[in-house]
């Protein structure tokens, strides 16, 4: 039977969307640093745009290089890859390079690489490998516990490096776990805990605890004859109560002073307008000043006068908001949404658990970065310092996302060749 060549199996729609995002990101990095008095070329390797071009060319080599890998490699060496990056994260704690308060970088000549970015796809591989076994069901507490441990280990190591924002990204990996059968009640509990955490910053703890007690007692009374529901009600009440009581500890003991200010500035933007609230305030001004059609490419005044810090990385979205306006912002959101929907479609059509879990992990990680980064720039989420996928300046981020995406596209291209191991 004649087999179609690999080029016909690759999902070129995803590749095209990847190319659009990378190209648009490169142009906006140039716009974010553009100085009309100097008028440097976009190809000048002394600028962020020039260096990003090097990262882009390398990412293209990585992307198509992955297509020449044996697709069985990812499955066979998933735990090895995970182990290597866990060791790297440990070594970073000892001899890592500190940048912006986080000891999470490896210096290579004049460049730096961030292993925590690459740990995302390593963890996704390990989770997919572990769940790819017929006896491992996420309804089982043992399977659930080990799956969560695979996710929590890199999170803990990255928190120790001082990079809480990157660590939070790993929480997105619970999404493929729900797809594979983890009880949805846990998702409800998790969302409730997060909502209560935010409420605790706004309302007195005494009032919240009293409200939780009343609601719990009512729920117990209505479900007295259903032991399983009672268990979930009590578990939910305990977790939510712990969340309320832990807020002060997290703010004072876990978060660094600048992170505390970012969280508090989200609740009250005027608490530190010239400090922690400055970035978001200037970002919103830049986006708002773009109006419907924007000021035009290289015409952003907020950009020219450097009002928005970190504008090529964490706050790159405000550049397109100012220069391309509402129309450009919606187009960018549309491309990201199209990519996410396409990848979700590809993940669902996989024939093996390994490929499906990894596919949903790719979707979840990109979705987390995309939504949180945009939410940061418009003041809906605290500034936690994570890049916009394929768009923000940075080699580590671009390479890690490229490996994440194209590893999955390689698996998808061979989805009909299911490994029969069990």
C-alpha positions in Angstrom: 0.0 0.0 0.0 1.4 3.4 -1.1 2.0 5.8 1.8 1.6 9.6 1.4 4.8 11.6 1.9 5.3 13.4 5.2 4.7 16.8 3.6 1.1 15.7 2.9 0.5 14.7 6.5 1.8 17.8 8.1 -0.9 20.2 9.3 0.1 23.2 7.2 -2.7 25.4 8.6 -0.9 25.3 12.0 2.4 26.0 10.4 1.0 29.0 8.5 -0.6 30.4 11.7 2.8 29.9 13.5 4.5 31.9 10.7 2.0 34.7 10.8 2.5 35.1 14.6 6.3 35.0 14.4 6.4 37.5 11.6 4.0 39.9 13.2 5.9 39.6 16.5 9.2 40.4 14.8 7.7 43.6 13.2 6.2 44.7 16.5 9.5 44.1 18.3 11.1 46.5 15.8 8.3 49.0 16.3 8.6 48.8 20.1 12.2 49.9 20.0 12.1 52.1 16.9 13.8 55.5 17.3 13.2 57.9 14.3 16.4 59.8 15.2 18.6 56.7 14.8 16.4 54.9 12.2 18.1 51.6 12.6 17.4 48.8 10.1 15.2 45.9 11.2 18.1 43.6 10.2 20.6 45.4 12.5 21.8 42.6 14.9 22.6 45.2 17.5 18.9 45.7 18.1 16.2 43.4 19.6 14.6 43.0 16.2 17.9 41.9 14.7 18.6 39.4 17.5 15.0 38.1 17.3 15.6 37.4 13.6 18.5 35.1 14.6 16.2 33.3 17.1 13.5 33.1 14.3 15.9 31.5 11.8 17.1 29.1 14.5 13.5 28.2 15.4 12.7 27.5 11.7 15.7 25.0 11.7 14.4 23.5 14.9 10.8 23.2 13.6 11.7 21.4 10.4 14.4 19.4 12.1 11.8 17.9 14.4 10.0 16.6 11.3 13.0 14.4 10.6 12.9 12.8 14.1 11.4 9.4 14.5 8.0 10.1 16.0 8.6 7.2 18.5 11.5 9.2 20.0 9.1 11.5 22.0 7.3 8.6 23.5 10.4 6.5 24.2 12.5 9.2 25.8 9.8 11.3 27.5 10.9 10.4 31.0 14.6 10.9 30.1 13.9 14.4 28.7 11.9 15.2 31.9 14.7 14.0 34.1 17.4 16.0 32.2 15.4 19.2 32.7 14.7 18.6 36.3 18.4 18.1 36.9 19.0 21.4 35.0 16.5 23.2 37.2 18.3 21.9 40.3 21.7 23.0 38.9 20.3 26.5 38.1 19.6 26.9 41.9 23.3 26.5 42.5 25.1 28.3 39.6 22.4 30.1 37.7 22.6 33.6 36.4 20.2 36.1 38.1 18.1 38.3 35.8 15.4 40.7 37.1 15.4 39.0 40.5 15.0 35.5 39.2 17.9 33.0 39.3 16.7 31.1 36.3 19.1 31.7 33.5 22.2 30.0 32.0 24.7 32.4 30.5 26.1 31.3 27.1 28.6 33.9 25.8 26.6 37.1 25.4 23.3 35.3 25.5 21.2 33.7 28.1 18.9 30.6 28.0 16.1 29.9 30.5 15.7 26.1 31.2 12.3 26.7 32.9 10.9 27.6 29.4 12.0 24.2 28.0 10.8 22.4 31.2 7.2 23.0 30.0 7.4 20.7 27.0 9.5 18.2 29.1 6.8 18.1 31.7 4.1 17.7 29.0 6.0 14.7 27.6 6.3 13.1 31.0 2.6 13.6 31.8 1.6 12.1 28.5 3.9 9.2 28.9 2.7 8.4 32.4 -1.0 8.5 31.4 -0.4 6.4 28.3 -1.2 3.2 30.0 -4.5 1.3 30.1 -4.4 0.7 33.8 -3.9 4.4 34.7 -7.2 6.1 35.2 -7.5 9.6 36.6 -10.5 8.6 38.7 -7.9 6.6 40.7 -6.3 8.7 43.5 -2.9 7.1 43.0 -2.8 8.0 39.3 -4.1 11.5 40.1 -1.5 12.0 42.8 1.5 10.9 40.6 0.2 13.0 37.7 0.1 16.1 39.9 3.5 15.3 41.3 4.9 15.3 37.8 3.6 18.8 37.4 4.4 20.1 40.9 8.1 19.1 40.9 9.2 21.6 38.2 6.8 24.2 39.7 8.5 23.9 43.0 12.0 24.2 41.5 11.1 27.2 39.5 9.5 28.9 42.5 12.8 28.4 44.4 14.5 30.2 41.5 12.3 33.2 42.2 10.2 32.9 39.0 6.7 32.5 40.3 5.1 33.6 37.0 6.7 30.8 35.0 5.8 28.3 37.7 2.1 29.2 37.4 2.1 28.2 33.7 2.4 24.6 34.8 -1.0 24.7 36.4 -2.4 24.7 32.9 -1.4 21.0 32.6 -4.4 20.0 34.7 -6.6 20.7 31.6 -5.5 17.6 29.8 -6.0 15.7 33.0 -9.6 16.7 33.0 -9.9 15.6 29.4 -8.6 12.2 30.4 -11.1 11.7 33.2 -10.2 13.6 36.3 -13.4 14.3 38.2 -14.9 17.7 37.1 -15.8 18.5 40.7 -12.1 19.2 41.3 -12.2 21.9 38.7 -15.1 23.5 40.4 -13.3 23.4 43.7 -10.1 24.8 42.1 -12.0 27.7 40.5 -13.8 28.3 43.8 -10.6 28.4 45.7 -9.1 31.0 43.3 -12.2 33.1 43.4 -12.2 33.1 47.2 -8.5 34.0 47.2 -9.4 37.1 45.2 -12.4 37.9 47.3 -10.2 37.7 50.4 -8.2 40.6 49.1 -11.5 42.6 48.9 -13.6 41.5 51.8 -12.9 40.8 55.5 -11.8 37.2 56.3 -14.4 37.1 59.1 -17.3 37.9 56.8 -16.0 35.4 54.2 -15.6 32.5 56.7 -19.1 33.2 58.1 -20.5 33.0 54.6 -18.7 29.8 53.8 -20.0 28.2 57.0 -23.6 29.2 56.2 -23.4 27.9 52.6 -21.8 24.6 53.7 -24.4 23.9 56.4 -27.2 24.6 53.8 -25.5 22.3 51.3 -25.1 19.5 53.9 -28.8 19.8 54.8 -29.9 19.6 51.2 -27.6 16.6 50.4 -27.8 14.7 53.7 -28.8 11.4 52.0 -26.0 11.5 49.4 -22.7 10.5 51.0 -20.6 11.1 47.9 -21.9 14.7 47.5 -21.4 15.3 51.3 -17.7 14.3 50.8 -17.3 16.8 48.0 -19.1 19.5 50.0 -16.9 19.0 53.1 -13.7 18.8 51.0 -14.7 22.0 49.1 -15.4 23.8 52.4 -12.1 22.8 53.9 -10.1 23.8 50.8 -11.9 27.1 50.5 -11.4 27.8 54.2 -7.7 27.0 53.9 -7.5 29.3 50.8 -8.9 32.2 52.9 -6.6 31.6 55.8 -3.5 31.2 53.5 -3.9 34.6 51.7 -1.9 36.5 54.3 0.8 33.8 54.4 1.2 33.8 50.6 1.3 37.5 50.3 3.9 38.0 53.1 6.0 34.8 52.9 5.7 33.4 49.3 5.5 36.5 47.1 8.4 38.9 46.9 7.7 42.6 47.8 7.4 43.7 44.1 5.0 40.8 43.5 2.9 41.7 46.5 2.6 45.3 45.1 1.5 43.9 41.7 -1.3 41.9 43.3 -2.5 44.8 45.5 -2.2 47.2 42.5 -4.6 45.0 40.6 -7.2 45.5 43.4 -6.4 49.2 43.8 -4.5 50.7 40.9 -3.9 53.9 42.8 -2.0 52.2 45.6 1.4 52.7 43.9 0.8 54.5 40.6 4.4 55.4 40.0 5.7 52.0 41.1 4.0 48.7 40.7 1.0 50.2 38.9 3.1 52.2 36.4 3.5 49.4 33.7 -0.2 48.5 33.5 -1.3 52.2 33.6 1.0 53.1 30.7 0.1 50.0 28.8 -3.7 50.8 29.1 -2.9 54.4 27.9 -1.0 53.1 24.9 -3.7 50.6 23.9 -6.5 53.1 24.5 -4.7 55.8 22.4 -4.7 53.5 19.4 -8.4 53.9 19.0 -10.1 52.0 16.2 -7.5 52.0 13.4 -4.3 52.8 15.4 -1.7 55.5 14.8 0.1 53.5 12.1 3.2 51.3 12.0 6.2 53.0 13.8 4.0 55.9 14.8 3.3 55.0 18.5 4.1 57.9 20.7 3.9 55.8 23.9 6.4 53.5 22.3 8.8 56.2 21.0 9.2 57.8 24.4 9.6 54.5 26.3 6.6 55.0 28.7 5.9 51.3 28.8 8.7 49.2 30.3 9.4 45.7 28.9 7.6 46.6 25.8 9.3 44.0 23.5 8.6 41.2 26.0 5.8 41.1 28.5 4.0 44.2 27.2 4.4 43.6 23.4 0.6 43.6 23.0 0.3 47.3 23.8 2.5 48.1 20.8 0.0 46.5 18.3 -2.8 48.1 20.3 -1.4 51.6 19.9 -0.1 51.3 16.3 -2.8 49.0 14.8 -5.7 49.9 17.1 -8.8 47.9 17.8 -8.7 46.3 14.3 -5.1 45.1 14.7 -5.7 43.8 18.2 -8.8 41.8 17.1 -6.9 40.3 14.1 -4.1 39.2 16.5 -6.6 37.7 18.9 -8.3 36.0 15.9 -5.0 34.4 14.8 -4.3 33.1 18.3 -7.9 31.8 18.6 -7.6 30.1 15.3 -4.4 28.4 16.3 -5.8 27.2 19.6 -9.0 25.8 18.0 -6.9 24.1 15.3 -4.6 22.5 17.8 -7.6 21.4 20.0 -9.1 19.8 16.9 -5.8 18.0 16.1 -5.5 16.8 19.8 -9.0 15.3 19.7 -8.4 13.3 16.6 -5.3 11.5 18.0 -5.3 7.7 18.1 -3.0 7.3 21.1 -3.4 8.6 24.6 0.2 9.9 24.5 -0.4 12.1 21.5 -3.8 13.3 22.8 -2.5 14.2 26.2 0.5 16.0 24.7 -1.7 17.8 22.2 -4.0 19.1 24.9 -0.9 20.1 27.0 0.3 22.2 24.0 -3.1 23.9 23.8 -3.3 24.5 27.5 0.2 26.0 27.8 -0.3 28.4 24.8 -3.8 29.3 26.0 -2.5 30.2 29.5 0.3 32.3 28.1 -2.0 34.0 25.6 -4.8 34.9 28.0 -2.7 35.9 31.0 -0.3 38.0 29.0 -3.2 39.9 27.3 -5.0 40.2 30.7 -1.8 41.6 32.2 -1.5 44.4 29.6 -5.1 45.6 30.1 -5.1 45.3 33.9 -7.2 42.2 34.4 -4.5 40.1 35.9 -1.4 40.8 38.0 1.9 41.3 36.1 3.7 37.9 36.5 6.2 38.3 33.7 5.3 35.7 31.0 5.7 36.3 27.3 3.1 36.3 24.5 3.8 33.0 22.6 5.7 33.3 19.3 5.3 37.1 19.5 7.4 38.4 22.4 11.2 39.0 22.1 13.3 36.2 23.5 15.1 33.1 22.2 14.3 30.7 25.1 10.6 31.4 24.8 10.4 31.2 21.0 12.5 28.0 20.8 10.5 26.3 23.6 7.2 27.1 22.0 8.5 26.0 18.6 9.6 22.6 20.1 6.2 22.3 21.9 4.2 23.0 18.7 6.2 21.1 16.1 6.7 18.0 18.3 2.9 17.8 18.4 2.6 18.4 14.6 5.1 15.6 14.1 3.0 13.2 16.3 -0.1 14.3 14.5 1.5 13.5 11.1 1.9 9.9 12.3 -1.4 9.6 14.2 -2.5 6.6 12.2 0.6 4.7 13.2 -0.5 3.9 16.8 2.1 2.1 18.9 0.7 -1.2 20.1 2.5 -1.8 23.4 0.0 -3.1 25.8 
